[in-house]
Each structure stands twice: as C-alpha cells, then as structure tokens.
Amino acid sequence: MNPPLNSVNESLNWMNPPLNSVNESLNWMNPPLNSVNESLNWMNPPLNSVNESLNWMNPPLNSVNESLNWMNPPLNSVNEYLNWMNPP
C-alpha cells in the first residue's frame, strides 16, 4: 500500500526530473554559449581568418612592393648595375 521510499523518489523524479537532467534538456534546446559561438564562427569566420583570406587574394602593401621591385628594381640598384657595366 505504501511503496518503499526508493520507488517514491523514482516516481517523483519521473514527474519532476532532477536539476541535472533539466539542464541537459535546456542545453539541447538552447545550446550553451560556446557551441553558439562555434556555429557563428563557422558561418561568419572571426576577423583573423577574414584578413588571411583577403591577404591571399589581395596581398598587403609590403609584398606588393617586393613584387614590383623584383620586376622594376628601385633606382639605387639600377645605378649600381649601370656602374658595374660602365664604371665611372
């Protein structure tokens, strides 16, 4: 007529789950902040990776200058080259 205490607790937990399982259910419906950020980063990468992608497509000024110097050396090296062929 009066079930033992253990089965009473199990019945109460079935109707009113303990805090741990409530939190797990809430996290399943509303994921914690960390997983939200990971999802957002997957869709919208953080600034660092955006910059890396932009630099790959449009290299920063330093590497542009190095490329231009390789094709068109600066005046100093032109003068050295001319002096080497035609010493003063």
DSSP file (Angstrom, degrees, kcal/mol; ACC not computed):
  #  RESIDUE AA STRUCTURE BP1 BP2  ACC     N-H-->O    O-->H-N    N-H-->O    O-->H-N    TCO  KAPPA ALPHA  PHI   PSI    X-CA   Y-CA   Z-CA
    1    1 A M              0   0    0      0, 0.0     0, 0.0     0, 0.0     0, 0.0   0.000 360.0 360.0 360.0 -37.0    0.0    0.0    0.0
    2    2 A N        -     0   0    0      0, 0.0     3,-0.1     0, 0.0     0, 0.0  -0.911 360.0-140.8-118.0 103.3    2.9    2.3    0.8
    3    3 A P        -     0   0    0      0, 0.0     5,-0.1     0, 0.0     0, 0.0  -0.188  33.5 -89.0 -61.6 155.3    5.7    1.7   -1.7
    4    4 A P    >>  -     0   0    0      0, 0.0     4,-1.5     0, 0.0     3,-0.6  -0.210  40.7-104.4 -63.0 159.0    9.3    1.8   -0.3
    5    5 A L  H 3> S+     0   0    0      1,-0.2     4,-2.3     2,-0.2     5,-0.2   0.834 116.3  61.1 -55.1 -38.4   11.0    5.2   -0.2
    6    6 A N  H 3> S+     0   0    0      1,-0.2     4,-2.0     2,-0.2    -1,-0.2   0.919 105.6  45.3 -58.7 -46.2   13.2    4.4   -3.2
    7    7 A S  H <> S+     0   0    0     -3,-0.6     4,-2.1     1,-0.2    -1,-0.2   0.810 109.1  57.2 -70.8 -28.1   10.3    3.9   -5.6
    8    8 A V  H  X S+     0   0    0     -4,-1.5     4,-2.6     2,-0.2    -1,-0.2   0.944 107.9  47.4 -63.7 -46.4    8.6    7.0   -4.3
    9    9 A N  H  X S+     0   0    0     -4,-2.3     4,-2.6     1,-0.2    -2,-0.2   0.904 110.4  52.0 -61.5 -41.2   11.8    9.0   -5.2
   10   10 A E  H  X S+     0   0    0     -4,-2.0     4,-1.6     2,-0.2    -1,-0.2   0.900 110.4  48.7 -62.5 -39.4   11.9    7.4   -8.6
   11   11 A S  H  X S+     0   0    0     -4,-2.1     4,-1.8     2,-0.2    -2,-0.2   0.918 111.7  48.7 -66.1 -42.9    8.3    8.4   -9.2
   12   12 A L  H  X S+     0   0    0     -4,-2.6     4,-3.5     1,-0.2    -2,-0.2   0.898 110.5  51.4 -63.9 -39.3    8.9   11.9   -8.1
   13   13 A N  H  < S+     0   0    0     -4,-2.6    -1,-0.2     1,-0.2    -2,-0.2   0.835 106.4  54.7 -67.0 -30.9   12.0   12.1  -10.4
   14   14 A W  H  < S+     0   0    0     -4,-1.6    -1,-0.2    -5,-0.2    -2,-0.2   0.902 117.6  35.3 -69.0 -38.9    9.9   10.9  -13.3
   15   15 A M  H  < S+     0   0    0     -4,-1.8    -2,-0.2     1,-0.3    -1,-0.2   0.869 135.9  24.3 -79.9 -38.2    7.4   13.7  -12.8
   16   16 A N  S  < S-     0   0    0     -4,-3.5    -1,-0.3    -5,-0.2    -2,-0.1  -0.828  87.6-149.2-129.1  90.0   10.0   16.3  -11.7
   17   17 A P        -     0   0    0      0, 0.0    -3,-0.1     0, 0.0    -4,-0.1  -0.204  28.0 -96.4 -63.3 152.4   13.4   15.4  -13.1
   18   18 A P    >>  -     0   0    0      0, 0.0     4,-1.6     0, 0.0     3,-0.6  -0.184  40.4 -99.0 -64.7 163.5   16.4   16.3  -11.0
   19   19 A L  H 3> S+     0   0    0      1,-0.2     4,-2.5     2,-0.2     5,-0.2   0.829 117.9  60.8 -55.0 -38.8   18.3   19.5  -11.9
   20   20 A N  H 3> S+     0   0    0      1,-0.2     4,-2.0     2,-0.2    -1,-0.2   0.922 107.1  43.4 -59.0 -46.7   21.0   17.8  -13.9
   21   21 A S  H <> S+     0   0    0     -3,-0.6     4,-2.1     2,-0.2    -1,-0.2   0.817 110.6  56.8 -71.8 -28.3   18.6   16.3  -16.5
   22   22 A V  H  X S+     0   0    0     -4,-1.6     4,-2.6     2,-0.2    -2,-0.2   0.947 108.2  47.7 -63.0 -46.8   16.7   19.6  -16.7
   23   23 A N  H  X S+     0   0    0     -4,-2.5     4,-2.7     1,-0.2    -2,-0.2   0.901 109.9  52.3 -60.9 -41.3   19.9   21.4  -17.6
   24   24 A E  H  X S+     0   0    0     -4,-2.0     4,-1.6     1,-0.2    -1,-0.2   0.899 110.8  48.0 -62.3 -39.1   20.7   18.8  -20.2
   25   25 A S  H  X S+     0   0    0     -4,-2.1     4,-1.9     2,-0.2    -2,-0.2   0.919 112.0  48.8 -67.2 -42.8   17.3   19.3  -21.8
   26   26 A L  H  X S+     0   0    0     -4,-2.6     4,-3.8     1,-0.2    -2,-0.2   0.902 110.3  51.7 -63.5 -40.0   17.6   23.0  -21.8
   27   27 A N  H  < S+     0   0    0     -4,-2.7    -1,-0.2     1,-0.2    -2,-0.2   0.836 106.8  54.0 -65.9 -31.0   21.1   22.8  -23.4
   28   28 A W  H  < S+     0   0    0     -4,-1.6    -1,-0.2    -5,-0.2    -2,-0.2   0.904 118.2  34.9 -69.1 -39.4   19.7   20.5  -26.1
   29   29 A M  H  < S+     0   0    0     -4,-1.9    -2,-0.2     1,-0.3    -1,-0.2   0.881 135.4  25.2 -79.9 -39.6   17.0   23.2  -26.9
   30   30 A N  S  < S-     0   0    0     -4,-3.8    -1,-0.3    -5,-0.2    -2,-0.1  -0.859  88.5-144.7-126.3  93.3   19.2   26.2  -26.2
   31   31 A P        -     0   0    0      0, 0.0    -3,-0.1     0, 0.0    -4,-0.1  -0.188  29.2 -95.5 -61.3 151.6   22.9   25.2  -26.6
   32   32 A P    >>  -     0   0    0      0, 0.0     4,-1.6     0, 0.0     3,-0.6  -0.162  40.9 -98.1 -63.9 163.8   25.4   26.9  -24.3
   33   33 A L  H 3> S+     0   0    0      1,-0.2     4,-2.7     2,-0.2     5,-0.2   0.825 118.2  61.1 -54.6 -38.7   27.2   30.0  -25.5
   34   34 A N  H 3> S+     0   0    0      1,-0.2     4,-2.0     2,-0.2    -1,-0.2   0.922 107.1  43.2 -58.8 -46.6   30.4   28.1  -26.5
   35   35 A S  H <> S+     0   0    0     -3,-0.6     4,-1.9     2,-0.2    -1,-0.2   0.817 111.3  56.0 -72.1 -28.1   28.6   26.0  -29.1
   36   36 A V  H  X S+     0   0    0     -4,-1.6     4,-2.5     2,-0.2    -2,-0.2   0.945 108.6  47.8 -64.4 -46.4   26.6   29.0  -30.4
   37   37 A N  H  X S+     0   0    0     -4,-2.7     4,-2.8     1,-0.2    -2,-0.2   0.897 109.4  52.9 -61.1 -40.9   29.9   30.9  -31.0
   38   38 A E  H  X S+     0   0    0     -4,-2.0     4,-1.5     2,-0.2    -1,-0.2   0.898 110.5  47.8 -62.1 -39.2   31.4   27.9  -32.8
   39   39 A S  H  X S+     0   0    0     -4,-1.9     4,-1.7     2,-0.2    -2,-0.2   0.919 112.5  48.4 -67.2 -42.8   28.3   27.8  -35.1
   40   40 A L  H  X S+     0   0    0     -4,-2.5     4,-4.1     1,-0.2    -2,-0.2   0.898 109.7  52.7 -64.1 -39.3   28.5   31.5  -35.7
   41   41 A N  H  < S+     0   0    0     -4,-2.8    -1,-0.2     1,-0.2    -2,-0.2   0.835 105.9  54.4 -65.6 -30.9   32.3   31.2  -36.5
   42   42 A W  H  < S+     0   0    0     -4,-1.5    -1,-0.2    -5,-0.2    -2,-0.2   0.901 118.9  33.6 -68.9 -38.9   31.6   28.5  -39.0
   43   43 A M  H  < S+     0   0    0     -4,-1.7    -2,-0.2     1,-0.3    -1,-0.2   0.882 135.9  25.1 -81.9 -40.0   29.1   30.8  -40.8
   44   44 A N  S  < S-     0   0    0     -4,-4.1    -1,-0.3    -5,-0.2    -2,-0.1  -0.860  87.7-144.7-126.7  93.4   31.0   34.0  -40.1
   45   45 A P        -     0   0    0      0, 0.0    -3,-0.1     0, 0.0    -4,-0.1  -0.176  29.5 -94.9 -61.2 152.4   34.7   33.4  -39.5
   46   46 A P    >>  -     0   0    0      0, 0.0     4,-1.6     0, 0.0     3,-0.6  -0.157  41.6 -97.1 -64.5 164.7   36.4   35.6  -37.0
   47   47 A L  H 3> S+     0   0    0      1,-0.2     4,-2.7     2,-0.2     5,-0.2   0.825 118.5  61.1 -54.5 -38.9   38.3   38.7  -38.2
   48   48 A N  H 3> S+     0   0    0      1,-0.2     4,-2.1     2,-0.2    -1,-0.2   0.924 107.3  42.9 -58.5 -46.9   41.7   37.0  -38.2
   49   49 A S  H <> S+     0   0    0     -3,-0.6     4,-2.0     2,-0.2    -1,-0.2   0.817 111.2  56.4 -72.1 -28.1   40.7   34.4  -40.8
   50   50 A V  H  X S+     0   0    0     -4,-1.6     4,-2.6     2,-0.2    -2,-0.2   0.947 108.5  47.5 -64.2 -46.5   38.9   37.0  -42.9
   51   51 A N  H  X S+     0   0    0     -4,-2.7     4,-2.8     1,-0.2    -2,-0.2   0.902 109.8  52.7 -60.9 -41.3   42.1   39.1  -43.0
   52   52 A E  H  X S+     0   0    0     -4,-2.1     4,-1.6    -5,-0.2    -1,-0.2   0.901 110.7  47.7 -61.7 -39.5   44.1   36.0  -44.0
   53   53 A S  H  X S+     0   0    0     -4,-2.0     4,-1.8     2,-0.2    -2,-0.2   0.920 112.3  48.5 -67.2 -42.7   41.7   35.3  -46.8
   54   54 A L  H  X S+     0   0    0     -4,-2.6     4,-4.0     1,-0.2    -2,-0.2   0.901 110.2  52.1 -64.1 -39.5   41.8   38.9  -48.0
   55   55 A N  H  < S+     0   0    0     -4,-2.8    -1,-0.2     1,-0.2    -2,-0.2   0.837 106.2  54.5 -66.0 -31.3   45.6   38.9  -47.9
   56   56 A W  H  < S+     0   0    0     -4,-1.6    -1,-0.2    -5,-0.2    -2,-0.2   0.902 118.8  33.7 -68.4 -39.0   45.7   35.8  -50.0
   57   57 A M  H  < S+     0   0    0     -4,-1.8    -2,-0.2     1,-0.3    -1,-0.2   0.884 136.3  24.0 -81.6 -40.3   43.5   37.5  -52.7
   58   58 A N  S  < S-     0   0    0     -4,-4.0    -1,-0.3    -5,-0.2    -2,-0.1  -0.860  87.7-144.2-127.4  93.6   45.0   41.0  -52.2
   59   59 A P        -     0   0    0      0, 0.0    -3,-0.1     0, 0.0    -4,-0.1  -0.188  28.7 -97.1 -61.6 151.4   48.4   40.8  -50.7
   60   60 A P    >>  -     0   0    0      0, 0.0     4,-1.6     0, 0.0     3,-0.6  -0.161  41.0 -96.3 -65.3 165.0   49.4   43.5  -48.2
   61   61 A L  H 3> S+     0   0    0      1,-0.2     4,-2.7     2,-0.2     5,-0.2   0.820 119.0  61.0 -54.3 -38.8   51.4   46.5  -49.4
   62   62 A N  H 3> S+     0   0    0      1,-0.2     4,-2.1     2,-0.2    -1,-0.2   0.928 107.5  42.8 -58.4 -47.5   54.7   45.1  -48.3
   63   63 A S  H <> S+     0   0    0     -3,-0.6     4,-2.0     2,-0.2    -1,-0.2   0.813 111.4  56.3 -72.0 -27.7   54.5   42.1  -50.6
   64   64 A V  H  X S+     0   0    0     -4,-1.6     4,-2.6     2,-0.2    -2,-0.2   0.947 108.4  47.7 -64.4 -46.7   53.2   44.2  -53.5
   65   65 A N  H  X S+     0   0    0     -4,-2.7     4,-2.7     1,-0.2    -2,-0.2   0.902 109.8  52.4 -60.6 -41.3   56.3   46.4  -53.2
   66   66 A E  H  X S+     0   0    0     -4,-2.1     4,-1.7    -5,-0.2    -1,-0.2   0.900 110.6  48.0 -62.3 -39.5   58.6   43.4  -53.1
   67   67 A S  H  X S+     0   0    0     -4,-2.0     4,-1.8     2,-0.2    -2,-0.2   0.919 112.3  48.5 -67.1 -42.4   56.9   42.1  -56.3
   68   68 A L  H  X S+     0   0    0     -4,-2.6     4,-3.8     1,-0.2    -2,-0.2   0.900 110.4  51.9 -64.5 -39.3   57.2   45.5  -58.0
   69   69 A N  H  < S+     0   0    0     -4,-2.7    -1,-0.2     1,-0.2    -2,-0.2   0.845 106.1  54.5 -66.0 -32.4   60.8   45.8  -57.0
   70   70 A W  H  < S+     0   0    0     -4,-1.7    -1,-0.2    -5,-0.2    -2,-0.2   0.903 118.2  34.5 -67.5 -39.4   61.6   42.4  -58.4
   71   71 A M  H  < S+     0   0    0     -4,-1.8    -2,-0.2     1,-0.3    -1,-0.2   0.880 136.2  23.4 -80.8 -39.5   60.1   43.4  -61.8
   72   72 A N  S  < S-     0   0    0     -4,-3.8    -1,-0.3    -5,-0.2    -2,-0.1  -0.842  86.3-146.6-128.8  92.4   61.3   47.0  -61.6
   73   73 A P        -     0   0    0      0, 0.0    -3,-0.1     0, 0.0    -4,-0.1  -0.213  28.7 -98.7 -61.8 150.8   64.3   47.4  -59.3
   74   74 A P    >>  -     0   0    0      0, 0.0     4,-1.6     0, 0.0     3,-0.7  -0.182  39.0 -97.5 -66.7 164.5   64.5   50.7  -57.4
   75   75 A L  H 3> S+     0   0    0      1,-0.2     4,-2.6     2,-0.2     5,-0.2   0.825 118.6  61.2 -54.6 -39.1   66.8   53.4  -58.6
   76   76 A N  H 3> S+     0   0    0      1,-0.2     4,-2.0     2,-0.2    -1,-0.2   0.926 107.3  43.1 -57.7 -47.2   69.6   52.6  -56.3
   77   77 A S  H <> S+     0   0    0     -3,-0.7     4,-2.2     2,-0.2    -1,-0.2   0.817 110.9  56.4 -72.1 -28.3   70.1   49.1  -57.7
   78   78 A V  H  X S+     0   0    0     -4,-1.6     4,-2.7     2,-0.2    -2,-0.2   0.942 108.5  47.7 -64.2 -45.8   69.7   50.4  -61.3
   79   79 A N  H  X S+     0   0    0     -4,-2.6     4,-2.7     1,-0.2    -2,-0.2   0.908 111.2  50.4 -61.5 -42.0   72.6   52.8  -60.6
   80   80 A E  H  X S+     0   0    0     -4,-2.0     4,-1.8    -5,-0.2    -1,-0.2   0.911 111.2  49.1 -61.9 -41.4   74.7   50.1  -59.2
   81   81 A Y  H  X S+     0   0    0     -4,-2.2     4,-1.9     2,-0.2    -2,-0.2   0.924 112.1  47.5 -64.7 -43.8   74.0   47.9  -62.2
   82   82 A L  H  X S+     0   0    0     -4,-2.7     4,-3.1     1,-0.2    -2,-0.2   0.900 111.8  50.8 -64.5 -39.8   74.9   50.7  -64.6
   83   83 A N  H  < S+     0   0    0     -4,-2.7    -1,-0.2     1,-0.2    -2,-0.2   0.832 107.0  54.7 -66.2 -31.1   78.1   51.5  -62.7
   84   84 A W  H  < S+     0   0    0     -4,-1.8    -1,-0.2    -5,-0.2    -2,-0.2   0.899 115.7  37.4 -68.9 -39.8   79.0   47.8  -62.8
   85   85 A M  H  < S+     0   0    0     -4,-1.9    -2,-0.2     1,-0.3    -1,-0.2   0.888 134.3  24.2 -78.0 -38.7   78.7   47.8  -66.6
   86   86 A N  S  < S-     0   0    0     -4,-3.1    -1,-0.3    -5,-0.2    -2,-0.1  -0.782  84.0-153.3-127.5  85.9   80.2   51.3  -67.1
   87   87 A P              0   0    0      0, 0.0    -3,-0.1     0, 0.0    -4,-0.1  -0.244 360.0 360.0 -60.3 149.0   82.3   52.2  -64.2
   88   88 A P              0   0    0      0, 0.0    -4,-0.1     0, 0.0    -5,-0.0   0.522 360.0 360.0 -65.0 360.0   82.6   56.0  -63.5
